[in-house]
Amino acid sequence: MRKLKIYLETTLFNYYFDEDREAHPATVRLFEDIAAGKYEAYTSDYTVGELEDTKSEKREKMLALIGQYGITVLGLDKEAEQLADTYVEQGIIPIKYRTDGVHIAVAAVNDLDLIISMNFQHIVKRKTKLGTGSINALRGYRAVEIYNPMEVNDDENS
């Protein structure tokens, strides 16, 4: 079985260190699975930018996870920007949160399998999954599956 290619959205880097959150153990386990070679992990310059903009004392630790776990950083991409604009134009992602759409679009244009996120407001929700999947299909991309870390932390890939 081939390794799934996963995109780690910005929220995961915070949850890795936020021990008071219910999703913390599943998030740490996901990173451990990446280290064990169960997944090919990716993020993007968009994520790096959001992490760099954070005022949190965890900022440097969150950024360090990328190198520590060998996560590939995908560059800025005009094609992904245009696809994200379509998500906004179609009312799937609010303009104010366009970057959330960019995360999904980066995964789509790079032919990744999954997006893992703890952003339940604009990413891990039914409307977003259905809407972006439909738009992706119309634009020649496959639908990228969207999950939270608790949904992928089972023994299906062991």
VOLODREN-723597 format. One line per 10 residues: number of its first residue (from 1); for each residue z, y, x of N, C-alpha, C. Coordinates in Angstrom, 2 decimals. Atoms other than C-alpha are relative to their C-alpha. Layout:
<pts>
NUM	Z Y X Z Y X Z Y X | ...
</pts>
This chain:
<pts>
1	0.00 -1.18 0.84 0.00 0.00 0.00 0.00 1.25 0.89 | 0.06 -1.22 -0.80 -0.93 3.42 1.37 1.18 0.90 -0.30 | -1.09 -0.96 0.18 1.69 6.08 1.89 -0.44 1.10 -0.94 | 0.27 -1.14 0.86 1.89 8.72 -0.78 0.10 1.28 0.82 | -0.02 -1.31 -0.62 1.11 12.23 0.38 0.74 0.94 -0.95 | -0.83 -0.82 0.88 3.82 14.52 -0.96 0.10 1.43 0.51 | -0.17 -1.43 -0.30 4.18 18.29 -1.09 1.43 0.37 -0.35 | -1.37 -0.43 0.23 7.69 19.66 -0.72 0.01 1.49 -0.32 | -0.08 -1.39 0.46 8.16 22.86 -2.70 1.31 0.61 0.51 | -1.08 -0.77 -0.62 10.60 25.53 -1.53 1.40 -0.42 -0.42
11	-1.35 0.30 0.48 13.56 24.49 -3.69 0.64 -1.18 0.72 | -0.57 1.19 -0.65 13.97 21.18 -1.86 0.74 0.34 1.29 | -0.63 -0.37 -1.26 14.85 22.88 1.39 1.40 0.58 -0.24 | -1.31 -0.51 0.38 17.75 24.62 -0.37 0.92 -1.14 -0.47 | -0.81 1.10 0.54 18.94 21.52 -2.22 0.48 -0.95 1.10 | -0.41 0.85 -1.11 19.09 19.62 1.07 1.38 0.40 0.50 | -1.28 -0.50 -0.53 22.04 21.80 2.08 1.02 0.34 -1.09 | -0.89 -0.41 1.09 23.54 22.56 -1.34 0.76 -1.21 -0.54 | -0.75 1.22 0.30 26.13 19.79 -1.51 0.65 0.00 -1.37 | -0.62 -0.07 1.32 27.53 21.02 -4.84 -0.98 -0.32 -1.13
21	1.02 0.26 1.02 24.27 20.32 -6.68 -0.17 -1.51 -0.20 | 0.17 1.41 0.34 23.73 17.02 -8.47 -1.19 -0.62 0.74 | 1.21 0.52 -0.64 20.29 16.66 -6.84 0.11 -0.10 1.52 | -0.14 0.02 -1.47 21.64 16.99 -3.28 -0.20 -1.39 0.59 | 0.18 1.33 -0.63 21.98 13.24 -2.54 -1.44 -0.51 -0.08 | 1.39 0.47 0.15 18.50 12.47 -3.91 -0.94 0.79 0.92 | 0.82 -0.82 -0.89 17.02 15.34 -1.90 0.15 -0.46 1.44 | -0.24 0.49 -1.36 18.63 14.16 1.34 -0.67 -1.36 0.18 | 0.63 1.32 -0.10 17.44 10.63 0.62 -1.52 0.12 0.11 | 1.44 -0.20 -0.10 13.89 11.90 0.11 -0.39 0.38 1.44
31	0.28 -0.37 -1.39 13.97 13.55 3.53 0.20 -1.21 0.93 | -0.20 1.21 -0.80 15.37 10.32 5.00 -1.16 -0.97 -0.16 | 1.17 0.84 0.24 12.50 8.41 3.38 -1.21 0.52 0.77 | 1.07 -0.60 -0.79 10.10 10.84 5.03 0.16 -0.40 1.47 | -0.28 0.37 -1.39 11.76 10.19 8.39 -0.28 -1.48 0.27 | 0.22 1.44 -0.13 11.49 6.45 7.78 -1.47 -0.37 -0.15 | 1.43 0.25 0.10 7.73 6.80 7.24 -0.48 -0.45 -1.36 | 0.42 0.43 1.34 7.64 6.07 3.51 -1.02 0.96 -0.62 | 0.91 -1.01 0.54 5.73 9.29 2.76 -0.62 0.80 1.13 | 0.57 -1.04 -0.85 3.36 11.69 4.47 0.40 1.31 -0.66
41	-0.56 -1.21 0.62 5.11 15.00 3.88 -0.74 1.25 0.45 | 0.68 -1.27 -0.22 3.48 18.40 3.58 0.77 1.11 -0.70 | -0.42 -1.22 0.68 4.51 21.91 2.70 -1.07 1.02 0.37 | 1.04 -0.99 -0.29 2.67 25.20 3.17 0.58 1.27 0.60 | -0.41 -1.31 -0.48 2.76 28.61 4.72 0.66 0.81 -1.11 | -0.62 -0.69 1.12 3.71 29.82 1.24 1.49 -0.35 -0.06 | -1.39 0.44 -0.05 6.91 27.76 1.42 0.72 0.63 1.19 | -0.61 -0.58 -1.21 7.60 28.93 4.97 0.30 1.48 -0.25 | -0.22 -1.42 0.30 7.18 32.53 3.80 1.17 0.22 -0.93 | -1.14 -0.13 0.91 9.61 32.04 0.93 1.31 -0.29 0.72
51	-1.21 0.31 -0.76 12.14 30.44 3.27 0.35 1.14 0.96 | -0.25 -1.12 -0.92 11.74 33.27 5.79 0.53 1.23 -0.73 | -0.45 -1.16 0.78 12.34 35.82 3.01 1.40 -0.16 -0.57 | -1.31 0.22 0.59 15.62 34.24 1.94 1.09 0.71 0.79 | -1.13 -0.68 -0.63 18.85 36.07 2.66 1.14 -0.98 0.28 | -1.04 1.01 -0.13 20.83 32.82 2.74 0.37 -0.25 1.45 | -0.46 0.38 -1.33 22.94 31.86 5.73 -0.63 -1.34 0.43 | 0.65 1.28 -0.29 21.07 28.53 5.47 -1.45 0.18 0.45 | 1.41 -0.29 -0.28 17.73 30.22 6.26 -0.54 -0.79 1.20 | 0.48 0.66 -1.22 17.34 28.90 9.82 0.08 -1.53 -0.12
61	-0.14 1.44 0.18 18.60 25.44 8.87 -1.12 -0.54 -0.90 | 1.07 0.43 0.91 16.10 25.22 6.00 -1.33 -0.04 0.74 | 1.25 -0.04 -0.77 13.24 26.25 8.28 -0.06 -1.13 1.03 | -0.05 1.04 -1.03 14.36 23.75 10.92 -0.33 -1.39 -0.56 | 0.31 1.30 0.60 13.92 20.86 8.46 -1.46 -0.38 0.17 | 1.44 0.26 -0.12 10.15 21.22 8.77 -0.29 -0.74 1.30 | 0.20 0.67 -1.28 10.16 20.30 12.46 0.81 -1.27 0.12 | -0.90 1.15 -0.10 13.09 17.92 12.20 -0.59 -1.24 -0.67 | 0.56 1.13 0.75 11.25 15.75 9.66 -1.51 -0.14 0.16 | 1.44 0.13 -0.26 7.71 16.24 10.98 -0.87 0.32 -1.20
71	0.75 -0.39 1.20 6.48 17.95 7.82 -1.18 0.87 0.42 | 1.21 -0.75 -0.30 2.91 19.20 8.10 -0.06 1.25 -0.86 | 0.10 -1.27 0.72 2.51 22.86 7.16 -1.48 0.32 -0.21 | 1.37 -0.34 0.35 -0.73 23.61 5.34 -0.15 1.51 -0.02 | 0.21 -1.44 -0.13 -2.21 27.04 5.97 -0.35 0.70 -1.30 | 0.43 -0.80 1.14 -3.09 29.86 3.62 -1.40 -0.42 -0.37 | 1.24 0.59 0.46 -6.03 28.84 1.50 -0.58 0.79 -1.17 | 0.65 -0.80 1.04 -8.44 31.00 -0.51 -0.31 -0.84 -1.25 | 0.31 0.91 1.11 -9.47 28.02 -2.64 1.25 -0.24 -0.86 | -1.26 0.21 0.72 -5.82 27.36 -3.57 0.40 1.29 -0.74
81	-0.32 -1.29 0.64 -5.30 31.07 -4.31 -0.81 0.16 -1.29 | 0.86 -0.12 1.18 -8.25 31.02 -6.73 0.42 -0.96 -1.10 | -0.45 0.99 0.99 -7.01 27.86 -8.43 1.31 0.47 -0.64 | -1.25 -0.53 0.55 -3.55 29.40 -8.82 -0.27 1.15 -0.96 | 0.37 -1.09 0.91 -5.16 32.48 -10.37 -0.48 -0.55 -1.34 | 0.44 0.63 1.25 -6.77 30.18 -12.93 1.19 -0.48 -0.81 | -1.22 0.42 0.72 -3.36 28.71 -13.80 0.63 1.20 -0.70 | -0.58 -1.22 0.58 -2.14 32.26 -14.40 -0.86 0.49 -1.16 | 0.93 -0.49 1.04 -5.23 33.31 -16.39 0.08 -0.85 -1.26 | -0.08 0.92 1.15 -4.83 30.25 -18.63 1.40 -0.07 -0.61
91	-1.34 -0.05 0.58 -1.16 31.02 -19.31 0.90 -1.16 0.37 | -0.82 1.13 -0.43 0.21 27.98 -17.49 1.17 0.49 0.86 | -1.01 -0.57 -0.89 2.11 29.97 -14.85 0.04 1.51 -0.25 | -0.09 -1.46 0.18 3.42 33.53 -15.48 -0.42 0.73 1.28 | 0.47 -0.78 -1.15 1.87 36.17 -13.20 1.12 0.31 0.98 | -1.14 -0.33 -0.84 5.32 37.08 -11.90 0.38 -1.15 0.94 | -0.36 1.19 -0.78 5.72 33.52 -10.60 -1.25 -0.72 0.51 | 1.27 0.54 -0.46 2.17 33.03 -9.32 0.16 -0.95 1.18 | -0.20 0.86 -1.17 3.47 31.50 -6.07 0.33 -1.43 -0.43 | -0.26 1.36 0.49 4.73 28.54 -8.12 -1.31 -0.72 -0.27
101	1.32 0.57 0.21 1.14 27.98 -9.14 -0.72 -0.27 1.31 | 0.62 0.20 -1.31 0.02 28.36 -5.54 0.47 -1.32 0.62 | -0.51 1.27 -0.54 2.28 25.46 -4.53 -0.79 -1.18 -0.60 | 0.73 1.08 0.67 0.59 23.22 -7.11 -1.45 -0.02 0.47 | 1.40 -0.09 -0.41 -2.87 24.46 -6.14 -0.21 -0.48 1.43 | 0.11 0.47 -1.39 -2.28 23.83 -2.43 -0.01 -1.53 0.02 | -0.04 1.46 0.06 -1.37 20.24 -3.24 -1.32 -0.55 -0.56 | 1.24 0.47 0.63 -4.47 19.87 -5.44 -1.19 0.11 0.96 | 1.19 -0.17 -0.86 -7.03 21.30 -3.00 0.10 -0.83 1.28 | -0.18 0.85 -1.18 -5.55 19.21 -0.18 0.11 -1.49 -0.36
111	0.05 1.38 0.49 -5.77 16.02 -2.29 1.31 -0.76 0.26 | -1.30 0.65 -0.13 -2.03 15.29 -2.15 0.33 -0.73 -1.30 | -0.32 0.82 1.16 -0.48 12.78 -4.53 1.07 0.60 -0.91 | -1.16 -0.46 0.77 2.80 14.38 -5.60 0.47 1.36 0.49 | -0.79 -1.18 -0.35 4.66 17.66 -5.66 1.43 -0.34 -0.37 | -1.41 0.23 0.28 8.42 17.32 -5.39 0.66 1.37 -0.03 | -0.58 -1.32 0.20 10.37 20.28 -6.71 1.25 -0.10 -0.86 | -1.14 -0.16 0.91 13.61 21.32 -8.34 -0.17 1.28 -0.83 | 0.29 -1.19 0.79 11.95 24.32 -10.02 -0.39 -0.45 -1.40 | 0.24 0.46 1.37 12.31 23.34 -13.68 -0.49 1.12 -0.90
121	0.44 -1.13 0.81 11.40 26.80 -14.92 -1.52 0.09 -0.07 | 1.45 -0.20 -0.01 7.74 26.85 -13.84 -0.80 -1.16 0.59 | 0.77 1.07 -0.65 6.81 23.66 -11.96 0.28 -1.36 -0.64 | -0.33 1.33 0.53 8.66 20.52 -13.12 0.26 0.13 -1.49 | -0.10 -0.07 1.45 7.94 20.88 -16.81 -1.30 -0.48 -0.62 | 1.14 0.63 0.67 5.59 19.28 -19.30 -1.21 0.93 -0.09 | 1.11 -0.95 0.16 3.48 22.39 -19.99 -0.75 0.16 1.32 | 0.63 -0.19 -1.31 2.82 22.87 -16.27 -0.75 -1.26 0.42 | 0.65 1.25 -0.38 2.03 19.21 -15.65 -1.31 -0.19 -0.75 | 1.21 0.19 0.81 -0.45 19.01 -18.53 -1.05 1.08 0.28
131	0.94 -1.11 -0.19 -2.00 22.44 -18.01 -0.68 -0.01 1.36 | 0.62 0.02 -1.32 -2.51 22.24 -14.27 -0.86 -1.24 0.17 | 0.81 1.23 -0.08 -3.76 18.66 -14.59 -1.36 0.18 -0.65 | 1.27 -0.25 0.70 -6.41 19.73 -17.11 -0.90 0.95 0.78 | 0.78 -0.97 -0.78 -7.50 22.73 -15.05 -0.53 -0.65 1.27 | 0.44 0.68 -1.22 -7.64 20.63 -11.90 -1.20 -0.90 -0.29 | 1.09 0.90 0.36 -9.86 18.06 -13.63 -1.29 0.78 -0.26 | 1.17 -0.83 0.28 -12.22 20.78 -14.88 -0.60 0.60 1.27 | 0.45 -0.60 -1.27 -12.43 22.22 -11.35 -0.35 -1.03 1.08 | 0.40 1.03 -0.95 -13.12 18.87 -9.69 1.12 -0.55 0.87
141	-1.15 0.54 -0.73 -9.62 18.11 -8.41 0.70 -1.01 -0.90 | -0.79 0.90 0.83 -7.37 15.32 -9.50 1.32 0.68 -0.36 | -1.31 -0.53 0.39 -4.15 16.06 -11.31 1.02 -0.45 1.04 | -1.06 0.33 -0.93 -1.25 16.22 -8.89 1.24 -0.31 -0.83 | -1.21 0.36 0.73 1.82 14.42 -10.18 1.16 0.88 0.46 | -1.11 -0.91 -0.30 4.90 16.63 -10.36 1.31 -0.68 -0.39 | -1.28 0.67 0.22 8.41 15.21 -10.00 1.13 0.77 0.66 | -1.18 -0.46 -0.74 11.94 16.05 -8.97 0.43 -1.15 0.90 | -0.33 1.06 -0.96 13.56 14.08 -6.12 0.69 -1.22 -0.61 | -0.66 1.14 0.62 15.62 11.90 -8.45 -1.02 -0.98 -0.57
151	1.02 0.86 0.59 12.41 10.54 -9.97 -0.76 -0.83 1.03 | 0.72 0.76 -1.03 10.96 9.36 -6.67 0.93 -0.81 0.88 | -0.97 0.73 -0.80 14.15 7.98 -5.17 0.39 -1.30 -0.66 | -0.32 1.35 0.44 13.93 4.39 -6.19 -0.65 -0.94 0.99 | 0.48 0.97 -0.97 12.77 1.24 -4.52 -1.48 -0.33 -0.17 | 1.40 0.32 0.23 9.15 1.38 -5.69 -0.85 0.07 1.26 | 0.78 -0.12 -1.24 7.93 2.37 -2.22 0.63 -0.76 1.16 | -0.67 0.73 -1.07 10.25 0.09 -0.25 -0.74 -1.27 0.34
</pts>
